[in-house]
């Protein structure tokens, strides 16, 4: 014997076990007929109900649900008797109107409450010049910000729902005729195959659909800037927008893009290229300076110039610990200060970071626990790590420093080189949506280097990246773009 499917009445009874579910009876002032109106109170905008729904229910004559439907000035309303559909819409913020208490058919009317924060300036990817809008937690608003920048009919949005509990709406956005269909299919297939009960933020998606879920390197670029998303869509990439998240995922991406600030495109190409090279040097310095310090003092002190060797000996003369413990002590102290500053309220966190760094650094040198030379190197390495414009790659850089330190302790500079080979081998195998993560270095795409380590003028970027294999590789006519036209010609 099979169980009968649940009825609408049983669904309403189940929802009625929650105290915020309401079913109220109203009487029409003209026909005298009664109406049973059910809704979940926190999800309903009472202003919409009082202004746009109740006046028509109380003062317009009706004899059926169709009459009410025609009288209401709300487009998003329809008659349904499907229990699952009724439950879904009630949970989204709809009214369910019936002519009799036990009716299985009713009119669903949208009266959803919308609470969202106003548009603000980007907090993570702040730029001095350029647009000052950032995404918020509303998917509809984020799509509006995107369509405002790309007002074409080829901008395509594919909606899906993920999460058995959260029912989170996810939008996959791309430009039809430019984006590679294989990339679009890969993203849609991976999202549709997600099996998870609750999807809170886009960070959940990037951890689930990444090519290598165990890699410390992020394989999808996340951004809070609508202008950046619009720019990469024009290049042929795919964007993933999650309802409730102010960050949008972009793919496929490459390692070089994580060190490119979108502000680079608002500056002269020579200045932007200089700043981009500084960031790349800073990241390399941040990862390698303390491992090189450990390796040099343990194994390769003969490489130190004589003048500098005297300074190092003087600074370490009373230090009771080997270089590895000295470095780990300072590195972990820096990480503790970072975490404390990030988790505490803003004003208190800034005070802890500044005062804690000065007090602990000065006290550790005076107590003979660390050398002043190493303190300077660690402080410079921490400062250099903050130059990364993308927050998630900054976390990766913070983590990578420790394996390099351990290898330097074991085998000196040979250990540093060996650890570097391990990281490069991992990056060579790493992909983003099936595309090489180290492009345009490997596989070599020399034409794409025009916007990698340096940024050439816009007139030289007439083709979209070869790695994306877009359907329309030409962006504009480069010869016409480089022609200088004067008014009097």
QUIFENSUL-V265624 format. One record per pair of residues at least 12 apart in sequence whose C-alpha atoms are under 6 Angstrom apart, sorted by sequence separation. I is the first residue (numbers start at 1). GAP is how many residues later the second one is. D is the distance in whole Angstrom. If there is no record, write none. Layout:
BEGIN
i->I gap->GAP d->D
i->I gap->GAP d->D
END
This chain:
BEGIN
i->24 gap->12 d->6
i->96 gap->12 d->5
i->121 gap->12 d->5
i->122 gap->12 d->5
i->159 gap->12 d->5
i->238 gap->12 d->6
i->341 gap->12 d->6
i->404 gap->12 d->6
i->463 gap->12 d->5
i->24 gap->13 d->5
i->95 gap->13 d->5
i->120 gap->13 d->6
i->121 gap->13 d->6
i->158 gap->13 d->6
i->238 gap->13 d->5
i->462 gap->13 d->5
i->23 gap->14 d->5
i->95 gap->14 d->5
i->158 gap->14 d->5
i->237 gap->14 d->6
i->462 gap->14 d->5
i->23 gap->15 d->4
i->94 gap->15 d->5
i->157 gap->15 d->6
i->22 gap->16 d->6
i->94 gap->16 d->4
i->157 gap->16 d->5
i->337 gap->16 d->6
i->462 gap->16 d->5
i->22 gap->17 d->5
i->94 gap->17 d->5
i->156 gap->17 d->6
i->448 gap->17 d->6
i->21 gap->18 d->6
i->93 gap->18 d->6
i->156 gap->18 d->5
i->21 gap->19 d->4
i->93 gap->19 d->4
i->155 gap->19 d->6
i->156 gap->19 d->6
i->190 gap->19 d->6
i->20 gap->20 d->6
i->155 gap->20 d->4
i->20 gap->21 d->6
i->154 gap->21 d->5
i->154 gap->22 d->5
i->459 gap->22 d->6
i->81 gap->23 d->6
i->224 gap->23 d->5
i->81 gap->24 d->4
i->223 gap->24 d->5
i->80 gap->25 d->6
i->222 gap->25 d->6
i->223 gap->25 d->5
i->80 gap->26 d->6
i->222 gap->26 d->5
i->79 gap->27 d->6
i->222 gap->27 d->4
i->79 gap->28 d->4
i->221 gap->28 d->6
i->29 gap->29 d->5
i->78 gap->29 d->6
i->221 gap->29 d->5
i->294 gap->29 d->6
i->28 gap->30 d->4
i->29 gap->30 d->6
i->31 gap->30 d->6
i->78 gap->30 d->5
i->220 gap->30 d->6
i->30 gap->31 d->6
i->77 gap->31 d->5
i->220 gap->31 d->5
i->77 gap->32 d->4
i->165 gap->32 d->5
i->166 gap->32 d->5
i->163 gap->33 d->5
i->164 gap->33 d->5
i->165 gap->33 d->5
i->76 gap->34 d->6
i->163 gap->34 d->4
i->163 gap->35 d->5
i->163 gap->36 d->6
i->202 gap->40 d->6
i->201 gap->44 d->5
i->326 gap->44 d->6
i->44 gap->49 d->5
i->319 gap->49 d->5
i->43 gap->50 d->5
i->319 gap->50 d->6
i->316 gap->55 d->6
i->39 gap->56 d->5
i->315 gap->56 d->5
i->38 gap->57 d->6
i->179 gap->57 d->4
i->38 gap->58 d->5
i->178 gap->58 d->5
i->179 gap->58 d->6
i->37 gap->59 d->6
i->37 gap->60 d->5
i->36 gap->61 d->6
i->36 gap->62 d->5
i->35 gap->63 d->6
i->35 gap->64 d->5
i->174 gap->64 d->5
i->173 gap->65 d->6
i->45 gap->66 d->6
i->173 gap->66 d->5
i->44 gap->67 d->6
i->45 gap->67 d->6
i->172 gap->67 d->6
i->44 gap->68 d->5
i->45 gap->68 d->4
i->172 gap->68 d->5
i->43 gap->69 d->6
i->44 gap->69 d->5
i->171 gap->69 d->6
i->43 gap->70 d->6
i->171 gap->70 d->5
i->170 gap->71 d->6
i->170 gap->72 d->5
i->169 gap->74 d->5
i->8 gap->75 d->5
i->7 gap->76 d->6
i->135 gap->89 d->5
i->134 gap->90 d->5
i->134 gap->91 d->5
i->286 gap->95 d->4
i->8 gap->96 d->5
i->286 gap->98 d->6
i->286 gap->99 d->6
i->282 gap->102 d->5
i->283 gap->102 d->6
i->139 gap->104 d->5
i->138 gap->105 d->6
i->138 gap->106 d->6
i->137 gap->107 d->4
i->137 gap->108 d->5
i->279 gap->108 d->6
i->137 gap->109 d->5
i->136 gap->110 d->4
i->135 gap->111 d->5
i->291 gap->113 d->6
i->295 gap->113 d->5
i->299 gap->113 d->6
i->287 gap->114 d->5
i->291 gap->114 d->4
i->291 gap->117 d->6
i->295 gap->117 d->4
i->295 gap->118 d->6
i->261 gap->128 d->6
i->259 gap->129 d->6
i->258 gap->132 d->6
i->127 gap->136 d->6
i->216 gap->180 d->6
i->252 gap->180 d->5
i->252 gap->181 d->5
i->273 gap->181 d->4
i->255 gap->182 d->6
i->273 gap->182 d->5
i->254 gap->183 d->5
i->255 gap->183 d->6
i->254 gap->184 d->6
i->269 gap->186 d->6
i->269 gap->187 d->6
i->269 gap->188 d->6
i->219 gap->213 d->5
i->235 gap->229 d->6
i->236 gap->234 d->6
i->180 gap->290 d->5
i->179 gap->291 d->5
i->180 gap->291 d->6
i->178 gap->292 d->5
i->178 gap->293 d->5
i->177 gap->294 d->6
i->178 gap->294 d->5
END
